[in-house]
Amino acid sequence: MGLFNRTKTAATTAVAETPAGPDLAHLTGDWAIDTTHSEVGFSVRHAMVTNVKGRFTDYEGKLHLDGAAPGNSSAELVINVASIDTNQAQRDEHLRTGDFFAVDAHPEIRFRSTSAERLRGDSYRMTGDLTIKGTTRPIVLDLDYTGSATDAYGAERVGFEGTAVVDRTEFGLTYNAALETGGVLIGEKVKLSFDISAVKAA
């Protein structure tokens, strides 16, 4: 798992293609997400005309990377929902209530991967189970490997950027309001974004 073949067919020839990418065998091992240099965010359509963006400021996560066989890689993420921040305190308080996340009863959002694969070059795909408000649904994350380095303190770091799209109503976040001009106040589709820096375990 992690590699697949595509066949390009011409009139008289067929050429097998395989995903090209860097040799990442040196990345194999366990990594912890460095939350001070990472961001877990989201955006959702508001009033049919713009997007409201937000993030979670309190979370922890870990990765197991297999650079030689990406299909053996895995990830886990636990988010403290009360740490939601949309840069508007009144809205954030509303999001914590039963209309949305009901943080008193469901204080955490959890993600656990179930499969991973390299698509091509630096592009990867990870499938996993996302749990919000007591409901678990499968989601697909599209990821890009952004590099690896040893920082000024001698720590090995690796970076990934990723996105996923979910339907919030599938997780019980159904609150909405009709607009006088037609349409609704809040879109159902939510774009999740991940900008991850992880440090290799000693």
BELUR-V743614 format. One record per pair of residues at least 24 apart in sequence whose C-alpha atoms are under 10 Angstrom apart, sorted by the first residue. I is the first residue (numbers start at 0). GAP is how many residues later the second one is. Records with the same first field share a line. If there is no record, write none. Layout:
I->GAP + GAP
This chain:
0->68 + 69 + 70 + 71 + 114 + 115 + 116 + 117
1->66 + 67 + 68 + 69 + 70 + 71 + 113 + 114 + 115 + 116 + 117 + 118 + 122 + 123
2->66 + 67 + 68 + 114 + 115 + 116 + 117
3->113 + 114 + 115 + 116
4->114
17->101 + 102 + 103
18->99 + 100 + 101 + 102 + 103 + 104
19->98 + 99 + 100 + 101 + 102 + 103
20->97 + 98 + 99 + 100 + 101 + 102
21->45 + 99 + 100 + 123
22->44 + 45
23->41 + 42 + 43 + 44 + 45 + 46 + 123 + 124
24->40 + 41 + 42 + 43 + 44 + 45
25->39 + 40 + 41 + 42 + 122
26->37 + 38 + 39 + 40 + 41 + 121 + 129 + 130 + 131 + 173
27->36 + 37 + 38 + 39 + 40 + 41 + 42 + 44 + 45 + 172
28->34 + 35 + 36 + 37 + 38 + 44 + 171 + 172 + 173
29->32 + 33 + 34 + 35 + 36 + 43 + 44 + 45 + 168 + 169 + 170 + 171 + 172
30->30 + 31 + 32 + 33 + 34 + 44 + 125 + 126 + 127 + 166 + 167 + 168 + 169 + 170 + 171
31->28 + 29 + 30 + 31 + 32 + 43 + 44 + 125 + 126 + 164 + 165 + 166 + 167 + 168 + 169
32->26 + 27 + 28 + 29 + 30 + 42 + 43 + 44 + 124 + 125 + 126 + 163 + 164 + 165 + 166 + 167
33->25 + 26 + 27 + 28 + 123 + 162 + 163 + 164 + 165 + 166
34->24 + 25 + 26 + 160 + 161 + 162 + 163
35->160 + 161
36->122 + 158 + 159 + 160 + 161
37->121 + 122 + 123 + 156 + 157 + 158 + 159 + 160
38->122 + 154 + 155 + 156 + 157 + 158
39->39 + 122 + 123 + 152 + 153 + 154 + 155 + 156
40->43 + 44 + 45 + 122 + 150 + 151 + 152 + 153 + 154
41->44 + 121 + 122 + 123 + 148 + 149 + 150 + 151 + 152
42->43 + 122 + 144 + 146 + 147 + 148 + 149 + 150
43->124 + 142 + 143 + 144 + 145 + 146 + 147 + 148
44->139 + 140 + 141 + 142 + 143 + 144 + 145 + 146
45->138 + 139 + 140 + 141 + 142
46->130 + 131 + 132 + 134 + 135 + 136 + 137 + 138 + 139 + 140
47->131 + 133 + 134 + 135 + 136 + 137 + 138 + 139
48->136
50->135 + 136 + 139
51->34 + 35 + 134
52->32 + 33 + 34 + 137 + 138 + 139
53->30 + 31 + 32 + 33 + 34 + 38 + 138 + 139
54->26 + 28 + 29 + 30 + 31 + 32 + 137 + 138 + 139
55->24 + 25 + 26 + 27 + 28 + 29 + 30
56->24 + 25 + 26 + 27 + 28
57->24 + 25 + 26
58->24 + 49 + 50 + 51
60->49 + 50 + 51 + 135 + 137
61->50 + 136 + 137 + 138 + 139
62->50 + 135 + 136 + 137
63->136
64->135
68->47 + 48 + 49
69->45 + 46 + 47 + 48 + 54 + 55 + 56
70->43 + 44 + 45 + 46 + 47 + 53 + 54 + 55
71->42 + 43 + 44 + 45
72->40 + 41 + 42 + 43 + 44 + 53
73->38 + 39 + 40 + 41 + 42 + 52 + 53 + 54
74->36 + 37 + 38 + 39 + 40 + 41 + 51 + 52 + 53
75->34 + 35 + 36 + 37 + 38 + 52 + 53 + 54
76->31 + 32 + 33 + 34 + 35 + 36 + 53
77->30 + 31 + 32 + 33 + 34 + 53
78->28 + 29 + 30 + 31 + 32 + 53
79->26 + 27 + 28 + 29 + 30
80->25 + 26 + 27 + 28 + 29 + 51 + 52
81->24 + 25 + 26
82->24
94->78 + 80
97->35 + 74 + 75 + 77
98->73 + 74 + 75 + 76 + 77
99->33 + 68 + 69 + 71 + 72 + 73 + 74 + 75 + 76
100->31 + 32 + 33 + 70 + 71 + 72
101->30 + 31 + 71
102->30
104->28 + 29
105->25 + 26 + 27 + 28
106->25 + 26 + 27
107->24 + 25 + 26
108->24 + 25 + 26 + 27
109->24 + 26
110->25 + 26 + 27 + 28
111->26
112->25 + 26 + 27 + 28
113->24 + 25
114->25
115->24 + 25
116->26
117->25 + 26
118->24 + 25
119->24
120->24
121->24 + 25 + 38
122->37 + 38 + 39
123->36 + 38
124->37 + 38
125->36 + 38
126->37
129->36 + 41
130->40
131->36 + 38 + 39 + 40 + 41
132->38 + 39 + 40
133->37 + 38
134->35 + 36 + 37
135->34 + 35
136->29 + 33 + 34
137->28
138->25 + 26 + 27
139->24 + 25 + 26
140->24 + 51 + 52 + 53
141->51 + 52
142->50 + 51 + 52
143->51
144->51
145->49 + 50 + 51
146->50
147->49 + 50 + 51
148->50
149->49 + 50
150->48
154->43 + 44 + 45 + 46 + 47
155->42 + 43 + 44 + 45 + 46
156->39 + 40 + 41 + 42 + 43 + 44
157->38 + 39 + 40 + 41 + 42
158->36 + 37 + 38 + 39 + 40
159->34 + 35 + 36 + 37 + 38
160->32 + 33 + 34 + 35 + 36
161->30 + 31 + 32 + 33 + 34
162->28 + 29 + 30 + 31 + 32
163->26 + 27 + 28 + 29 + 30
164->24 + 25 + 26 + 27 + 28
165->24 + 25 + 26
166->24
